[in-house]
Amino acid sequence: MSRRRHEPHEEHPDESWLLPYSDLMTLLLALFIVLYAASSVNTSKFEEMSRAFKTAFSSGLGVLDNGALTEDNKQKRRTDEDLERKDDGKRSREALQQQEQQNLEELQKELNQYIQKSGLSSQLETQLNQSELLITIRDNALFPSGSANIKPDSQKLATAIGHMLQQYPDYEILVTGHTDNQPINTSEFPSNWELSSKRAINFMKILLDNPAFDPKRFSAIGYGEFRPLDSNNSDAGRATNRRVEVSILRKYLEPTDGNNSNEITLSAIAQEGKAAAQPK
């Protein structure tokens, strides 16, 4: 029998170094891709990507998790901006309220000085409240009994009031007429509704003779006997109830519960008055 020869085995070289080498090449390729991408995108996107990598490496979050984090940051920034705008709006409104209060106080002071100087304290009075500067004029200072025609000497009073109001032409003016509960039934005035409305309109017309006023800011309403200030059981009470009121309406009011709007409009009051003026 012949003996078989055993060829010596070829020794294979150690190839374990290929693993770290392939990892290194992969990282280099990723680096070159990032550098290339950074050279072709705008700065803001690059900075956003840089923050994403920084956040991922520092907090242990994956790069894919960064989307939610970025959205949270954007939402927080929008919330902060909204709060800042609200604060600015609140400060601006407070400044406007203070200026309006000052304007109405000055106007009331001027009206009171005119009333005192003219000896009209028993016929005119003013009141400044949270919604308006109210000028109340007794009917005997303006109209003959049962009439809506303003007395010739009383037209000067309406003109003087209009002259003082013209300093603040941007305010809305509401003129309202009121009577006592004594019935009236003439060809011109079938009821107190017509009498009070006509008196308010006639007084408003004299105010609008002043060219400084915009008629769009004026409205006249008749309430008849249905908004008395005093009892109609006495002559003095009925005399108090017969009046014309001129309201200079505030533009900026304090917020009320359940109402986010601070502004009051003439149209809302006018609608209320029209509803009240419908006979029942």
One Martini backbone bead per residue (centre of mass of N, CA, C, O) as a GRO file, in nm:
protein
  280
    1MET     BB    1   0.097   0.036   0.020
    2SER     BB    2   0.039   0.361  -0.014
    3ARG     BB    3   0.135   0.663   0.097
    4ARG     BB    4  -0.005   0.942   0.220
    5ARG     BB    5   0.011   1.271   0.168
    6HIS     BB    6   0.039   1.549   0.384
    7GLU     BB    7  -0.066   1.854   0.347
    8PRO     BB    8  -0.005   2.149   0.441
    9HIS     BB    9  -0.172   2.397   0.594
   10GLU     BB   10  -0.304   2.696   0.533
   11GLU     BB   11  -0.261   3.004   0.657
   12HIS     BB   12  -0.482   3.237   0.792
   13PRO     BB   13  -0.542   3.544   0.826
   14ASP     BB   14  -0.618   3.801   1.036
   15GLU     BB   15  -0.964   3.965   1.009
   16SER     BB   16  -1.063   4.146   1.260
   17TRP     BB   17  -0.994   4.440   1.146
   18LEU     BB   18  -1.246   4.482   0.958
   19LEU     BB   19  -1.459   4.584   1.153
   20PRO     BB   20  -1.344   4.860   1.244
   21TYR     BB   21  -1.297   4.958   0.957
   22SER     BB   22  -1.593   4.959   0.861
   23ASP     BB   23  -1.691   5.155   1.079
   24LEU     BB   24  -1.508   5.388   1.002
   25MET     BB   25  -1.612   5.421   0.710
   26THR     BB   26  -1.902   5.477   0.786
   27LEU     BB   27  -1.850   5.735   0.952
   28LEU     BB   28  -1.713   5.892   0.724
   29LEU     BB   29  -1.951   5.887   0.533
   30ALA     BB   30  -2.148   6.034   0.722
   31LEU     BB   31  -1.979   6.291   0.749
   32PHE     BB   32  -1.978   6.369   0.445
   33ILE     BB   33  -2.282   6.390   0.419
   34VAL     BB   34  -2.323   6.615   0.626
   35LEU     BB   35  -2.134   6.822   0.497
   36TYR     BB   36  -2.282   6.836   0.229
   37ALA     BB   37  -2.557   6.917   0.339
   38ALA     BB   38  -2.458   7.179   0.485
   39SER     BB   39  -2.365   7.322   0.208
   40SER     BB   40  -2.698   7.309   0.089
   41VAL     BB   41  -2.814   7.460   0.335
   42ASN     BB   42  -2.948   7.642   0.553
   43THR     BB   43  -2.878   7.769   0.860
   44SER     BB   44  -3.134   7.691   1.019
   45LYS     BB   45  -3.125   7.386   0.957
   46PHE     BB   46  -2.844   7.332   1.072
   47GLU     BB   47  -2.906   7.427   1.362
   48GLU     BB   48  -3.132   7.222   1.410
   49MET     BB   49  -2.954   6.970   1.367
   50SER     BB   50  -2.747   7.038   1.587
   51ARG     BB   51  -2.951   7.032   1.822
   52ALA     BB   52  -3.037   6.740   1.781
   53PHE     BB   53  -2.762   6.610   1.836
   54LYS     BB   54  -2.712   6.734   2.112
   55THR     BB   55  -2.964   6.620   2.250
   56ALA     BB   56  -2.912   6.320   2.194
   57PHE     BB   57  -2.623   6.303   2.337
   58SER     BB   58  -2.714   6.436   2.623
   59SER     BB   59  -3.011   6.262   2.673
   60GLY     BB   60  -3.052   5.982   2.499
   61LEU     BB   61  -3.188   6.057   2.244
   62GLY     BB   62  -3.310   6.012   1.958
   63VAL     BB   63  -3.334   6.157   1.657
   64LEU     BB   64  -3.640   6.083   1.615
   65ASP     BB   65  -3.728   6.223   1.896
   66ASN     BB   66  -3.689   6.535   1.821
   67GLY     BB   67  -3.961   6.620   1.705
   68ALA     BB   68  -4.120   6.651   1.971
   69LEU     BB   69  -3.927   6.854   2.101
   70THR     BB   70  -3.957   7.078   1.890
   71GLU     BB   71  -4.265   7.116   1.920
   72ASP     BB   72  -4.257   7.199   2.216
   73ASN     BB   73  -4.085   7.452   2.174
   74LYS     BB   74  -4.279   7.594   1.980
   75GLN     BB   75  -4.523   7.601   2.170
   76LYS     BB   76  -4.386   7.763   2.394
   77ARG     BB   77  -4.320   8.010   2.222
   78ARG     BB   78  -4.612   8.076   2.145
   79THR     BB   79  -4.716   8.112   2.433
   80ASP     BB   80  -4.523   8.343   2.512
   81GLU     BB   81  -4.617   8.538   2.288
   82ASP     BB   82  -4.914   8.552   2.372
   83LEU     BB   83  -4.865   8.663   2.658
   84GLU     BB   84  -4.721   8.920   2.567
   85ARG     BB   85  -4.953   9.038   2.401
   86LYS     BB   86  -5.158   9.050   2.633
   87ASP     BB   87  -4.995   9.241   2.811
   88ASP     BB   88  -4.981   9.472   2.608
   89GLY     BB   89  -5.291   9.503   2.575
   90LYS     BB   90  -5.349   9.566   2.873
   91ARG     BB   91  -5.172   9.818   2.897
   92SER     BB   92  -5.310   9.975   2.671
   93ARG     BB   93  -5.598   9.975   2.790
   94GLU     BB   94  -5.530  10.116   3.057
   95ALA     BB   95  -5.435  10.378   2.922
   96LEU     BB   96  -5.707  10.441   2.781
   97GLN     BB   97  -5.878  10.451   3.037
   98GLN     BB   98  -5.729  10.684   3.172
   99GLN     BB   99  -5.775  10.891   2.944
  100GLU     BB  100  -6.083  10.879   2.948
  101GLN     BB  101  -6.125  10.963   3.240
  102GLN     BB  102  -5.992  11.238   3.207
  103ASN     BB  103  -6.178  11.352   2.987
  104LEU     BB  104  -6.451  11.323   3.146
  105GLU     BB  105  -6.370  11.494   3.389
  106GLU     BB  106  -6.320  11.756   3.231
  107LEU     BB  107  -6.604  11.777   3.109
  108GLN     BB  108  -6.762  11.783   3.376
  109LYS     BB  109  -6.628  12.036   3.487
  110GLU     BB  110  -6.721  12.226   3.259
  111LEU     BB  111  -7.025  12.180   3.296
  112ASN     BB  112  -7.045  12.269   3.595
  113GLN     BB  113  -6.946  12.557   3.547
  114TYR     BB  114  -7.177  12.637   3.358
  115ILE     BB  115  -7.413  12.579   3.549
  116GLN     BB  116  -7.324  12.774   3.774
  117LYS     BB  117  -7.293  13.035   3.602
  118SER     BB  118  -7.609  13.004   3.484
  119GLY     BB  119  -7.811  12.898   3.706
  120LEU     BB  120  -7.874  12.549   3.650
  121SER     BB  121  -7.890  12.348   3.899
  122SER     BB  122  -8.214  12.276   3.879
  123GLN     BB  123  -8.186  12.163   3.555
  124LEU     BB  124  -7.888  12.052   3.586
  125GLU     BB  125  -7.688  11.743   3.556
  126THR     BB  126  -7.412  11.531   3.652
  127GLN     BB  127  -7.279  11.191   3.565
  128LEU     BB  128  -7.015  10.963   3.655
  129ASN     BB  129  -6.966  10.641   3.529
  130GLN     BB  130  -6.887  10.323   3.399
  131SER     BB  131  -7.047  10.405   3.103
  132GLU     BB  132  -7.087  10.731   3.159
  133LEU     BB  133  -7.176  11.063   3.069
  134LEU     BB  134  -7.440  11.232   3.237
  135ILE     BB  135  -7.699  11.449   3.108
  136THR     BB  136  -7.948  11.630   3.287
  137ILE     BB  137  -8.267  11.764   3.160
  138ARG     BB  138  -8.518  11.945   3.224
  139ASP     BB  139  -8.806  12.009   3.055
  140ASN     BB  140  -8.853  12.316   3.153
  141ALA     BB  141  -8.575  12.406   3.004
  142LEU     BB  142  -8.702  12.335   2.695
  143PHE     BB  143  -9.025  12.286   2.727
  144PRO     BB  144  -9.332  12.301   2.682
  145SER     BB  145  -9.617  12.184   2.766
  146GLY     BB  146  -9.674  11.921   2.545
  147SER     BB  147  -9.397  11.977   2.395
  148ALA     BB  148  -9.114  11.957   2.135
  149ASN     BB  149  -9.041  12.254   2.138
  150ILE     BB  150  -8.781  12.450   2.166
  151LYS     BB  151  -8.690  12.701   2.329
  152PRO     BB  152  -8.527  12.972   2.223
  153ASP     BB  153  -8.350  13.012   2.493
  154SER     BB  154  -8.266  12.692   2.497
  155GLN     BB  155  -8.079  12.666   2.246
  156LYS     BB  156  -7.823  12.771   2.384
  157LEU     BB  157  -7.783  12.529   2.564
  158ALA     BB  158  -7.741  12.316   2.342
  159THR     BB  159  -7.505  12.464   2.207
  160ALA     BB  160  -7.315  12.463   2.456
  161ILE     BB  161  -7.297  12.160   2.486
  162GLY     BB  162  -7.187  12.105   2.202
  163HIS     BB  163  -6.926  12.271   2.237
  164MET     BB  164  -6.808  12.083   2.461
  165LEU     BB  165  -6.829  11.806   2.301
  166GLN     BB  166  -6.630  11.872   2.052
  167GLN     BB  167  -6.361  11.779   2.196
  168TYR     BB  168  -6.510  11.472   2.165
  169PRO     BB  169  -6.589  11.326   1.863
  170ASP     BB  170  -6.546  10.996   1.922
  171TYR     BB  171  -6.802  10.984   2.069
  172GLU     BB  172  -7.093  10.843   2.171
  173ILE     BB  173  -7.436  10.964   2.135
  174LEU     BB  174  -7.715  10.965   2.368
  175VAL     BB  175  -8.061  11.050   2.326
  176THR     BB  176  -8.316  11.087   2.582
  177GLY     BB  177  -8.665  11.050   2.644
  178HIS     BB  178  -8.890  11.169   2.915
  179THR     BB  179  -9.178  11.100   3.112
  180ASP     BB  180  -9.456  11.089   3.255
  181ASN     BB  181  -9.784  10.929   3.338
  182GLN     BB  182  -9.933  11.135   3.180
  183PRO     BB  183 -10.160  11.148   2.958
  184ILE     BB  184 -10.157  11.169   2.592
  185ASN     BB  185 -10.394  11.308   2.324
  186THR     BB  186 -10.292  11.398   2.016
  187SER     BB  187 -10.230  11.453   1.689
  188GLU     BB  188  -9.914  11.448   1.746
  189PHE     BB  189  -9.956  11.287   2.044
  190PRO     BB  190 -10.089  10.986   2.130
  191SER     BB  191  -9.826  10.956   2.317
  192ASN     BB  192  -9.537  10.938   2.510
  193TRP     BB  193  -9.363  10.819   2.294
  194GLU     BB  194  -9.370  11.055   2.090
  195LEU     BB  195  -9.282  11.282   2.277
  196SER     BB  196  -9.003  11.168   2.369
  197SER     BB  197  -8.884  11.126   2.086
  198LYS     BB  198  -8.909  11.418   1.977
  199ARG     BB  199  -8.734  11.552   2.191
  200ALA     BB  200  -8.475  11.398   2.132
  201ILE     BB  201  -8.450  11.479   1.835
  202ASN     BB  202  -8.447  11.790   1.865
  203PHE     BB  203  -8.195  11.802   2.040
  204MET     BB  204  -8.004  11.657   1.845
  205LYS     BB  205  -8.024  11.862   1.609
  206ILE     BB  206  -7.876  12.090   1.756
  207LEU     BB  207  -7.611  11.941   1.794
  208LEU     BB  208  -7.581  11.889   1.469
  209ASP     BB  209  -7.518  12.189   1.390
  210ASN     BB  210  -7.245  12.093   1.452
  211PRO     BB  211  -6.979  12.022   1.232
  212ALA     BB  212  -6.799  11.836   1.431
  213PHE     BB  213  -7.012  11.624   1.390
  214ASP     BB  214  -7.108  11.279   1.363
  215PRO     BB  215  -7.408  11.132   1.296
  216LYS     BB  216  -7.318  10.828   1.342
  217ARG     BB  217  -7.282  10.896   1.673
  218PHE     BB  218  -7.597  10.926   1.679
  219SER     BB  219  -7.887  10.893   1.910
  220ALA     BB  220  -8.251  10.846   1.946
  221ILE     BB  221  -8.473  10.804   2.238
  222GLY     BB  222  -8.793  10.679   2.354
  223TYR     BB  223  -8.944  10.600   2.692
  224GLY     BB  224  -9.137  10.766   2.823
  225GLU     BB  225  -9.266  10.644   3.146
  226PHE     BB  226  -9.059  10.369   3.188
  227ARG     BB  227  -8.803  10.558   3.334
  228PRO     BB  228  -8.809  10.643   3.631
  229LEU     BB  229  -8.676  10.835   3.914
  230ASP     BB  230  -8.964  10.873   4.033
  231SER     BB  231  -9.251  10.932   4.160
  232ASN     BB  232  -9.592  10.986   4.021
  233ASN     BB  233  -9.751  11.094   4.300
  234SER     BB  234  -9.608  11.373   4.235
  235ASP     BB  235  -9.505  11.669   4.116
  236ALA     BB  236  -9.203  11.635   4.175
  237GLY     BB  237  -9.171  11.353   4.049
  238ARG     BB  238  -9.271  11.425   3.762
  239ALA     BB  239  -9.056  11.642   3.709
  240THR     BB  240  -8.815  11.447   3.725
  241ASN     BB  241  -8.911  11.255   3.484
  242ARG     BB  242  -8.896  11.507   3.309
  243ARG     BB  243  -8.659  11.441   3.046
  244VAL     BB  244  -8.321  11.489   2.919
  245GLU     BB  245  -8.063  11.269   2.795
  246VAL     BB  246  -7.699  11.280   2.781
  247SER     BB  247  -7.476  11.033   2.645
  248ILE     BB  248  -7.137  10.959   2.708
  249LEU     BB  249  -6.976  10.693   2.584
  250ARG     BB  250  -6.784  10.455   2.660
  251LYS     BB  251  -6.512  10.258   2.516
  252TYR     BB  252  -6.388  10.165   2.807
  253LEU     BB  253  -6.440   9.882   2.998
  254GLU     BB  254  -6.486   9.689   3.245
  255PRO     BB  255  -6.481   9.376   3.306
  256THR     BB  256  -6.714   9.113   3.304
  257ASP     BB  257  -6.878   8.850   3.389
  258GLY     BB  258  -6.879   8.654   3.100
  259ASN     BB  259  -6.714   8.908   2.961
  260ASN     BB  260  -6.455   8.996   2.726
  261SER     BB  261  -6.583   9.260   2.660
  262ASN     BB  262  -6.511   9.624   2.695
  263GLU     BB  263  -6.703   9.723   2.482
  264ILE     BB  264  -6.941   9.975   2.395
  265THR     BB  265  -7.229  10.015   2.197
  266LEU     BB  266  -7.474  10.197   2.051
  267SER     BB  267  -7.642   9.972   1.917
  268ALA     BB  268  -7.718   9.818   2.175
  269ILE     BB  269  -7.878  10.050   2.307
  270ALA     BB  270  -8.068  10.104   2.073
  271GLN     BB  271  -8.205   9.827   2.073
  272GLU     BB  272  -8.317   9.850   2.356
  273GLY     BB  273  -8.487  10.105   2.303
  274LYS     BB  274  -8.665   9.994   2.074
  275ALA     BB  275  -8.791   9.771   2.243
  276ALA     BB  276  -8.911   9.965   2.464
  277ALA     BB  277  -9.082  10.142   2.238
  278GLN     BB  278  -9.286   9.915   2.229
  279PRO     BB  279  -9.595   9.857   2.246
  280LYS     BB  280  -9.815   9.642   2.471
   0.00000   0.00000   0.00000
